Amino acid sequence: MSDTLNPAGTPETSNVQPPVQDYFQRMMEEARQRREAAAPLEGKVWFDALFGEQKKGVTLLEPIDDTVNYAIAVNPADPYTNELVVEKYWKDTGGFVGYDTMTVNLFDSEDDPAEAEGEKQVLLDLHAAQGLEAMMHEAERRAEQHHYLRPERSDPALFRHGPADRFQTLRERELVQVSQPVEVTPESIALDDIQEIVIVPPDDDWFTRQYDFGPSNEPGIDL
């Protein structure tokens, strides 16, 4: 490869790849053009225009909904970590793509990469067999198990932003059950249900062991 001078006296190099900055500028311009072209569209047609044939490198879970859709992905969180996430997409103001995500688990990138993909496939198989809500329940359980979601969080949703989700979380079900009053009448109490009430003094060892749970050191994140 040889360098020559153009008439202005500037070195000119042949067979040189375009700068990285130009590459990303072209990508951004193409994304802008797709967004503006799809902006008048609504519902499933809009999702197909932006996500169809993996235009964004995202495979939405089928069937495609008119309002909000989801995907499962394994993405690099940093050079040493891969992140299994559940993603949420919707049409935002101005035709922009709305996006939110929930971490299910993290994997050391030096470990077998099939481990993260295997856990992703478990969720995909569950979606195919039992549907969206069953898959989201399993993702919720795994996120709680790995301390990326607090089981007793005050906000029961899995995602903070976007339209209402197309499923009810396990935490939402739990809070609904807790909030429902239980009416007790004399007729509803069977004699076998009546047990002798034993008064336990506050300084009893059993009382202390059962009710003094001590400080919580759980590193969970309240979403």
Secondary structure, DSSP 8 states (H G I E B T S, - for coil): --EEE-TTS-EEESS----HHHHHHHHHHHHHHHHHHHTT--HHHHHHHHHGGGTTS----SS--SSEEEEEEEEEEETTEEEEEEEEEEE-GGG-EEEEEEEEEEEETTS-THHHHHHHHHHHHHHHHH-HHHHHHHHHHHHHHTTSS-TT-SS--S-SSSS--SS--HHHHHHHHHHS-----GGG--GGG--------TT-HHHHHHH------------
